[in-house]
Amino acid sequence: MSSVTQNENHSIDIKKFRAKREMNLGIFLFAIVFIYLAVTVIMYFTGASISVYEVREGSIVNDNSYTGLILRQEEAVNAESGGYISYYQNGNSKVKTGMPVYAISAQKLDTEAVSSAPEAPAEGSAALNSEIQAGIIYQMQSFSENYDPDDFSTVYSLKNEITADLQDAFSTTRTEQLATVIAASSLEVSTYTAPRDGIIAFTVDGLETLTKDTFTADNFDRTAYEGKILEDQMKLSAGSPAYRLITSEDWSVIVQLDRETAEQFKERIAAANGISGESAEAAGEDQSMSIKVRIGKDSETMWADFSVLSRDGAYYGCLDFDNSMIRYAEERYLNIELILEDESGLKIPKSSVIEEKFYVIPEDYITAGGNSSSDGVIVRQEDGDAVFRAVNIYDSSEEEVCVSREDLSEGEILIRPESNDTYTVGKTRALKGVYNINKGYAIFKKVEILCENDEYYIVREGDSYGLYNYDHIVQDGTSVKPEEVVFQ
């Protein structure tokens, strides 16, 4: 019995303890992320929708297209006798005074016999000497080395230059061939020469005598236009046109304008000549401006002197050229574009551009200080102490910088570094710009507008305070505020 009591005295009293819970860091972090995502989603769906635009390089060309009437210094040279005509020269070839141009015979000349001779070149071809071949090869090599894919019109220029060289070579061969035919024939042939220097053309239309003073609105009616092509071995009567002779490189294109467009061009011409608006009308047709044009036939771009003419209550634009006439010697009407603006840069929507005011301070008041290399100014406090304050710069010139009005207050006094000079904040300047959101919040970036159309601006690229290619900006600049977080 005593042994049982002893065992009972050594028994252990076991008590239950509640286990102590330790905080789970993973669950805590997950909760924070979940709350952030939930708030972000709610803000995204309940907040205002922000449209984003990616800035890209582009261009704007403002042009007006017209069909123009060509005027030249030219004349239709009539045949001095009747018969079958044979030409010594090729079309659009240059001749000097006294050079043979055509021959008249009572019957057609047999040119096929000479063309088939072993020593004669094939019909429609010309033997090129080494000098001409070398010149063409040099032209092609030079073109290949300097070719710019963005300026495709140079291909047409090369074509025209080589064509001119080949035509000269062909004309020489043609003259020699026809002289051989005449010598071999038993026919009486009369040869006629060029009365003056010029360019030969084998089309006539009866408008060769038109000038700036004599053209009328009826001359623009192409439905009534008739041109005649003069061909080798055709029969002509005495006094009918044998060829056309162009005697000057100067030529003009006349285009029809409505009154409103004519007045706009007059204002541009007046501004180009430094004439006030009231004196623009008095300046009249004597004033002109240089304008860039594109020719529809071959996409060639050229510069012309542009003036506005008035005839019988109607208005016309006159484009005067002093080169490249031979390219269009066979044309009477020409499709032409007046390129008023042609700018390249960064293309942005007009809706993105807003205007903000900034404080203007002298550039030599900007310094670096504090615990970083940030730009800032030295501000004099009310107790007389001077403290450095970082500022955000949005534009600068050689003498002044523009800083945010959030960084400074009107009336604050700035101290120029290493001097006792002071400047009182107050002067402001308005800058045009957009909100850049590359970093997820709206940052103002100034823009310098080069040109515009109805929907877009072209702005300068490369400004240290401006935009760059592929930047993201707010499409509607009025929809956000500075430093506002933007969800793309």
C-alpha positions as CSV (number, residue, x, y, z in Angstrom):
1,M,0.0,0.0,0.0
2,S,2.8,2.3,0.8
3,S,4.3,1.6,-2.6
4,V,1.2,2.8,-4.4
5,T,1.3,6.0,-2.4
6,Q,4.9,6.6,-3.4
7,N,4.1,6.2,-7.1
8,E,1.3,8.6,-6.9
9,N,3.5,11.2,-5.3
10,H,5.9,11.0,-8.3
11,S,3.2,11.4,-11.0
12,I,3.7,14.3,-13.5
13,D,0.9,16.9,-14.0
14,I,0.7,17.6,-17.7
15,K,-0.9,21.0,-18.8
16,K,-2.0,22.1,-22.2
17,F,-0.3,25.2,-23.7
18,R,-1.7,27.1,-26.8
19,A,0.8,27.1,-29.6
20,K,2.3,30.7,-30.3
21,R,1.6,31.8,-34.0
22,E,4.5,33.4,-35.9
23,M,3.8,36.0,-38.7
24,N,4.2,34.6,-42.3
25,L,6.1,37.2,-44.3
26,G,5.1,35.7,-47.6
27,I,1.4,36.1,-46.9
28,F,2.0,39.7,-45.8
29,L,3.8,40.6,-49.0
30,F,1.2,38.8,-51.1
31,A,-1.5,40.9,-49.3
32,I,0.3,44.2,-50.2
33,V,0.7,43.2,-53.8
34,F,-2.9,42.1,-54.0
35,I,-4.1,45.4,-52.6
36,Y,-1.9,47.4,-55.0
37,L,-3.2,45.4,-58.0
38,A,-6.8,45.8,-56.9
39,V,-6.3,49.6,-56.5
40,T,-4.6,49.8,-59.8
41,V,-7.3,47.9,-61.6
42,I,-10.0,50.0,-60.0
43,M,-8.3,53.2,-60.9
44,Y,-7.7,52.0,-64.5
45,F,-11.4,51.2,-65.0
46,T,-12.9,54.1,-63.1
47,G,-10.3,56.8,-64.1
48,A,-10.4,58.8,-67.3
49,S,-9.1,57.0,-70.4
50,I,-5.8,58.4,-71.6
51,S,-4.9,57.8,-75.3
52,V,-1.2,57.4,-76.0
53,Y,0.6,58.4,-79.2
54,E,4.0,57.1,-80.2
55,V,6.1,59.8,-81.7
56,R,7.6,58.9,-85.1
57,E,9.6,60.7,-87.8
58,G,7.5,62.1,-90.6
59,S,7.0,64.9,-93.0
60,I,4.3,67.3,-94.2
61,V,4.0,68.6,-97.7
62,N,1.5,71.4,-98.4
63,D,1.1,71.7,-102.1
64,N,-1.4,72.9,-104.7
65,S,-1.7,70.9,-108.0
66,Y,-2.5,72.6,-111.3
67,T,-2.4,72.0,-115.0
68,G,-0.3,74.7,-116.5
69,L,0.0,76.3,-119.9
70,I,3.7,76.4,-121.2
71,L,4.9,79.6,-122.9
72,R,8.3,79.7,-124.6
73,Q,10.4,81.8,-126.9
74,E,9.6,79.7,-130.0
75,E,8.4,79.9,-133.6
76,A,7.0,77.6,-136.2
77,V,9.3,77.7,-139.2
78,N,7.4,77.2,-142.5
79,A,8.6,75.1,-145.4
80,E,10.0,77.3,-148.2
81,S,8.9,74.9,-150.9
82,G,6.5,71.9,-151.3
83,G,7.4,68.3,-151.5
84,Y,8.6,65.4,-149.3
85,I,10.5,66.5,-146.2
86,S,13.6,64.7,-144.9
87,Y,15.1,65.8,-141.6
88,Y,18.8,66.1,-141.0
89,Q,18.3,66.6,-137.2
90,N,16.7,64.5,-134.5
91,G,13.9,65.9,-132.4
92,N,14.9,68.1,-129.4
93,S,18.4,68.5,-130.7
94,K,20.4,71.7,-130.6
95,V,21.3,73.5,-133.8
96,K,23.4,76.5,-134.7
97,T,22.7,79.1,-137.3
98,G,23.4,77.7,-140.8
99,M,23.2,74.1,-139.8
100,P,21.1,71.9,-142.2
101,V,17.7,71.1,-140.7
102,Y,15.6,69.6,-143.5
103,A,15.6,68.8,-147.2
104,I,12.7,69.0,-149.7
105,S,12.5,66.6,-152.7
106,A,9.8,66.0,-155.3
107,Q,9.8,62.3,-154.4
108,K,10.6,60.3,-151.3
109,L,14.2,59.7,-150.8
110,D,15.3,56.0,-150.6
111,T,17.0,55.9,-147.2
112,E,16.6,52.1,-146.8
113,A,19.3,51.4,-149.4
114,V,21.9,53.3,-147.4
115,S,20.7,52.0,-144.1
116,S,21.3,48.4,-145.3
117,A,24.8,49.1,-146.5
118,P,27.5,47.2,-144.5
119,E,29.2,50.4,-143.4
120,A,26.0,52.1,-142.3
121,P,24.7,51.9,-138.7
122,A,21.4,50.2,-138.2
123,E,18.3,52.3,-138.6
124,G,17.5,54.1,-135.3
125,S,20.9,53.6,-133.9
126,A,24.2,55.5,-133.8
127,A,27.8,54.5,-133.5
128,L,29.2,55.9,-130.3
129,N,32.8,57.1,-130.3
130,S,35.0,56.3,-127.3
131,E,34.6,59.9,-125.9
132,I,30.8,59.6,-125.7
133,Q,31.0,56.1,-124.2
134,A,33.4,57.3,-121.6
135,G,31.2,60.2,-120.7
136,I,28.1,58.0,-120.2
137,I,30.0,55.5,-118.1
138,Y,31.3,58.4,-115.9
139,Q,27.8,59.7,-115.5
140,M,26.5,56.3,-114.4
141,Q,29.3,55.7,-112.0
142,S,28.9,59.1,-110.4
143,F,25.1,58.5,-110.1
144,S,25.6,55.1,-108.5
145,E,28.1,56.5,-105.9
146,N,25.9,59.4,-104.9
147,Y,22.4,57.8,-105.3
148,D,20.0,58.7,-102.5
149,P,16.8,56.4,-102.3
150,D,14.9,59.4,-100.8
151,D,15.5,61.4,-104.0
152,F,14.3,59.2,-106.8
153,S,13.9,62.1,-109.2
154,T,17.6,62.0,-109.8
155,V,17.0,58.8,-111.8
156,Y,15.0,60.9,-114.3
157,S,17.8,63.5,-114.4
158,L,20.3,60.8,-115.3
159,K,17.9,59.5,-118.0
160,N,17.6,62.9,-119.5
161,E,21.3,63.6,-119.5
162,I,22.1,60.3,-121.2
163,T,19.3,60.8,-123.7
164,A,20.7,64.2,-124.6
165,D,24.1,62.7,-125.3
166,L,22.7,59.9,-127.4
167,Q,20.5,62.3,-129.3
168,D,23.5,64.4,-130.2
169,A,25.4,61.3,-131.4
170,F,22.3,60.2,-133.4
171,S,21.9,63.6,-135.0
172,T,25.5,63.5,-136.3
173,T,24.9,60.1,-137.8
174,R,21.6,61.1,-139.2
175,T,23.1,64.1,-141.0
176,E,25.8,62.0,-142.5
177,Q,23.4,59.3,-143.6
178,L,21.0,61.8,-145.2
179,A,23.8,63.5,-147.1
180,T,24.9,60.1,-148.5
181,V,21.3,59.4,-149.6
182,I,21.0,62.8,-151.4
183,A,24.4,62.3,-153.1
184,A,23.3,58.8,-154.3
185,S,19.9,59.9,-155.6
186,S,19.3,61.5,-159.0
187,L,16.6,63.8,-157.6
188,E,16.7,67.5,-157.2
189,V,16.9,68.2,-153.5
190,S,16.8,71.5,-151.7
191,T,18.4,71.8,-148.3
192,Y,17.3,74.4,-145.8
193,T,19.3,75.6,-142.7
194,A,18.5,77.0,-139.3
195,P,17.9,80.8,-139.3
196,R,19.3,81.1,-135.8
197,D,20.6,79.1,-132.8
198,G,18.0,77.0,-131.0
199,I,16.4,73.6,-130.3
200,I,14.5,71.7,-133.0
201,A,11.1,70.2,-132.2
202,F,8.7,68.3,-134.5
203,T,5.4,69.3,-133.0
204,V,3.3,72.4,-133.8
205,D,0.0,73.5,-132.4
206,G,-0.6,77.1,-133.5
207,L,0.2,78.5,-130.0
208,E,3.8,79.2,-130.6
209,T,3.3,83.0,-130.6
210,L,1.5,83.1,-127.2
211,T,3.1,85.4,-124.5
212,K,2.3,86.5,-121.0
213,D,0.4,89.5,-122.5
214,T,-1.6,87.6,-125.1
215,F,-2.8,84.3,-123.5
216,T,-6.5,84.0,-122.6
217,A,-8.7,81.7,-120.5
218,D,-9.7,79.9,-123.7
219,N,-6.1,78.6,-124.1
220,F,-6.6,76.4,-121.0
221,D,-9.4,74.5,-122.7
222,R,-7.7,71.2,-123.6
223,T,-10.8,69.8,-125.2
224,A,-10.2,72.2,-128.1
225,Y,-6.5,71.7,-128.3
226,E,-5.0,70.2,-131.4
227,G,-1.3,69.4,-131.9
228,K,0.4,68.1,-135.1
229,I,3.3,65.8,-135.2
230,L,5.7,66.3,-138.1
231,E,7.2,63.1,-139.4
232,D,10.1,62.3,-141.7
233,Q,9.2,61.7,-145.4
234,M,5.7,63.3,-145.0
235,K,4.5,65.5,-147.8
236,L,4.3,69.3,-147.1
237,S,3.0,72.2,-149.0
238,A,5.0,75.5,-149.3
239,G,4.2,77.7,-146.3
240,S,3.1,74.9,-143.9
241,P,5.1,74.3,-140.7
242,A,8.2,72.3,-141.2
243,Y,9.5,72.4,-137.6
244,R,9.4,74.4,-134.4
245,L,12.5,76.3,-133.3
246,I,12.9,77.1,-129.6
247,T,15.4,80.0,-129.1
248,S,15.7,80.4,-125.3
249,E,16.2,78.3,-122.2
250,D,13.8,80.7,-120.4
251,W,10.2,79.4,-120.2
252,S,7.1,79.9,-118.2
253,V,4.1,77.9,-116.9
254,I,0.8,79.7,-116.4
255,V,-1.8,78.3,-114.0
256,Q,-5.3,79.4,-113.2
257,L,-6.1,80.7,-109.7
258,D,-9.3,81.5,-108.0
259,R,-9.5,85.0,-106.3
260,E,-9.0,83.7,-102.7
261,T,-5.9,81.7,-103.6
262,A,-4.5,84.6,-105.7
263,E,-4.9,86.9,-102.7
264,Q,-3.1,84.4,-100.4
265,F,-0.3,84.2,-102.9
266,K,-0.1,88.0,-103.1
267,E,0.3,88.1,-99.3
268,R,3.1,85.5,-99.4
269,I,4.9,87.4,-102.2
270,A,4.5,90.7,-100.3
271,A,5.9,89.1,-97.1
272,A,8.8,87.6,-99.1
273,N,9.7,91.0,-100.4
274,G,9.2,92.8,-97.1
275,I,6.1,94.7,-98.2
276,S,3.3,95.5,-95.8
277,G,-0.2,94.2,-96.4
278,E,-1.5,97.5,-97.5
279,S,1.2,97.9,-100.1
280,A,0.9,94.3,-101.4
281,E,-1.7,95.2,-104.0
282,A,0.4,98.2,-105.2
283,A,3.4,96.0,-105.7
284,G,1.4,94.3,-108.5
285,E,2.9,91.8,-111.0
286,D,6.4,93.1,-110.7
287,Q,7.0,91.3,-107.4
288,S,7.7,87.6,-107.2
289,M,9.0,85.0,-104.8
290,S,11.0,81.8,-105.2
291,I,8.9,78.6,-104.9
292,K,9.6,74.9,-105.1
293,V,7.6,72.9,-107.7
294,R,7.3,69.3,-108.7
295,I,6.7,68.4,-112.4
296,G,4.1,65.6,-112.7
297,K,5.6,64.1,-115.9
298,D,8.9,62.9,-114.3
299,S,8.5,63.9,-110.6
300,E,11.4,66.3,-111.0
301,T,11.6,69.1,-108.4
302,M,12.7,72.6,-109.5
303,W,12.7,76.2,-108.3
304,A,10.8,78.9,-110.1
305,D,10.1,82.6,-109.7
306,F,6.4,82.9,-108.9
307,S,4.2,85.9,-109.5
308,V,0.4,86.6,-109.8
309,L,-1.1,88.0,-113.0
310,S,-4.5,89.5,-113.6
311,R,-6.2,89.2,-117.0
312,D,-9.8,90.3,-117.8
313,G,-10.9,89.9,-114.2
314,A,-9.3,86.4,-113.8
315,Y,-6.2,85.5,-111.8
316,Y,-3.2,83.4,-112.9
317,G,0.0,82.2,-111.3
318,C,3.1,82.6,-113.4
319,L,6.1,80.3,-112.9
320,D,9.3,81.4,-114.6
321,F,12.1,78.9,-115.2
322,D,15.6,79.4,-116.6
323,N,16.7,75.8,-117.2
324,S,15.5,72.3,-118.1
325,M,13.3,73.6,-120.9
326,I,14.4,70.9,-123.3
327,R,12.9,68.2,-121.1
328,Y,9.4,69.5,-121.8
329,A,10.0,70.9,-125.2
330,E,7.3,68.7,-126.7
331,E,4.7,69.6,-124.1
332,R,2.1,72.4,-124.2
333,Y,0.4,71.5,-120.9
334,L,2.1,70.3,-117.8
335,N,0.8,69.0,-114.5
336,I,2.6,70.8,-111.8
337,E,2.6,71.0,-108.0
338,L,3.4,74.2,-106.0
339,I,5.2,73.0,-102.9
340,L,4.4,75.6,-100.3
341,E,5.8,73.7,-97.3
342,D,8.0,70.6,-97.2
343,E,9.3,69.9,-93.7
344,S,10.6,66.7,-92.1
345,G,10.9,66.0,-88.4
346,L,8.8,64.5,-85.6
347,K,5.1,64.1,-86.5
348,I,2.7,64.7,-83.6
349,P,-1.1,65.3,-83.3
350,K,-2.2,68.9,-82.9
351,S,-4.4,67.7,-80.0
352,S,-1.3,66.8,-78.0
353,V,0.1,70.3,-77.9
354,I,-0.7,72.5,-74.9
355,E,0.8,75.7,-73.6
356,E,2.2,76.3,-70.1
357,K,3.8,79.2,-68.3
358,F,7.2,79.0,-66.7
359,Y,9.4,81.4,-64.7
360,V,12.3,82.9,-66.6
361,I,15.6,83.4,-64.8
362,P,19.1,84.4,-66.0
363,E,21.1,81.4,-67.1
364,D,24.1,82.4,-64.9
365,Y,22.0,81.9,-61.8
366,I,21.8,78.2,-62.4
367,T,24.3,76.1,-60.4
368,A,24.9,72.6,-59.1
369,G,24.8,71.9,-55.4
370,G,23.2,70.0,-52.6
371,N,24.0,66.3,-52.4
372,S,23.7,65.7,-56.1
373,S,24.7,67.2,-59.4
374,S,21.1,68.4,-60.0
375,D,20.7,71.9,-61.5
376,G,19.3,74.4,-59.1
377,V,19.4,78.0,-57.7
378,I,20.5,79.7,-54.5
379,V,17.5,81.2,-52.7
380,R,17.8,83.8,-50.1
381,Q,15.4,83.1,-47.2
382,E,13.7,85.6,-44.9
383,D,16.3,85.2,-42.2
384,G,19.0,86.1,-44.7
385,D,20.4,82.6,-45.1
386,A,21.1,81.2,-48.6
387,V,19.9,77.7,-49.4
388,F,20.3,75.6,-52.6
389,R,17.1,74.5,-54.2
390,A,16.9,72.1,-57.2
391,V,14.8,73.2,-60.1
392,N,13.5,71.5,-63.3
393,I,14.6,73.3,-66.5
394,Y,12.3,73.1,-69.5
395,D,14.1,75.3,-72.0
396,S,17.3,77.3,-72.2
397,S,19.0,79.9,-74.3
398,E,22.4,81.6,-74.1
399,E,21.0,84.1,-71.5
400,E,17.9,82.7,-69.9
401,V,16.3,79.4,-68.8
402,C,12.7,78.4,-68.1
403,V,11.9,76.6,-64.8
404,S,8.8,75.2,-63.4
405,R,6.5,77.4,-61.4
406,E,6.2,74.6,-58.9
407,D,9.9,75.0,-57.9
408,L,9.9,78.7,-57.2
409,S,7.5,81.3,-56.0
410,E,6.9,84.8,-57.4
411,G,8.9,87.4,-55.4
412,E,11.6,85.0,-54.2
413,I,15.1,86.4,-54.4
414,L,17.9,84.4,-56.0
415,I,21.6,84.9,-55.5
416,R,24.0,84.6,-58.4
417,P,26.8,82.1,-57.5
418,E,30.1,83.7,-56.4
419,S,28.6,87.2,-56.3
420,N,26.3,89.4,-54.4
421,D,24.0,90.0,-57.4
422,T,20.3,89.1,-56.9
423,Y,17.3,88.4,-59.1
424,T,13.6,88.6,-58.1
425,V,11.5,85.8,-59.5
426,G,8.5,87.0,-61.5
427,K,9.0,87.1,-65.2
428,T,7.2,84.3,-67.1
429,R,7.2,82.9,-70.6
430,A,4.6,80.6,-72.3
431,L,6.0,77.5,-74.0
432,K,4.2,75.1,-76.3
433,G,4.8,71.5,-75.5
434,V,3.4,68.0,-74.9
435,Y,3.2,65.6,-72.0
436,N,5.8,62.8,-72.3
437,I,4.8,59.6,-70.4
438,N,7.8,57.4,-70.9
439,K,8.3,57.1,-67.2
440,G,4.7,56.5,-66.3
441,Y,3.8,60.0,-65.4
442,A,3.3,63.2,-67.3
443,I,6.4,65.3,-67.9
444,F,6.2,68.5,-70.0
445,K,8.4,68.6,-73.1
446,K,8.6,71.7,-75.2
447,V,8.2,71.5,-79.0
448,E,9.3,73.8,-81.8
449,I,6.7,73.7,-84.6
450,L,8.2,73.7,-88.1
451,C,5.0,73.3,-90.2
452,E,1.4,71.9,-89.9
453,N,-1.6,70.6,-91.7
454,D,-5.2,70.1,-90.5
455,E,-4.3,67.3,-88.0
456,Y,-0.6,67.2,-87.4
457,Y,2.5,69.3,-86.5
458,I,6.0,68.6,-87.6
459,V,8.3,69.6,-84.7
460,R,12.1,69.8,-84.5
461,E,14.0,66.7,-83.4
462,G,17.1,66.6,-81.3
463,D,16.4,69.4,-78.8
464,S,17.7,68.5,-75.4
465,Y,14.5,69.7,-73.8
466,G,12.2,68.3,-76.5
467,L,11.0,65.0,-78.0
468,Y,12.8,62.1,-79.6
469,N,11.7,59.4,-82.0
470,Y,9.6,56.7,-80.4
471,D,8.7,58.8,-77.3
472,H,5.2,58.2,-75.9
473,I,3.1,61.3,-75.4
474,V,-0.5,62.0,-74.3
475,Q,-2.7,62.3,-77.4
476,D,-5.0,64.9,-75.7
477,G,-2.8,67.3,-73.8
478,T,-5.7,68.7,-71.8
479,S,-6.6,65.4,-70.3
480,V,-3.7,65.2,-67.8
481,K,-1.9,67.4,-65.4
482,P,1.9,67.8,-64.8
483,E,3.4,64.9,-62.8
484,E,0.1,62.9,-63.0
485,V,0.5,59.1,-63.2
486,V,-0.6,57.8,-66.5
487,F,-1.6,54.2,-67.2
488,Q,-0.8,53.2,-70.8
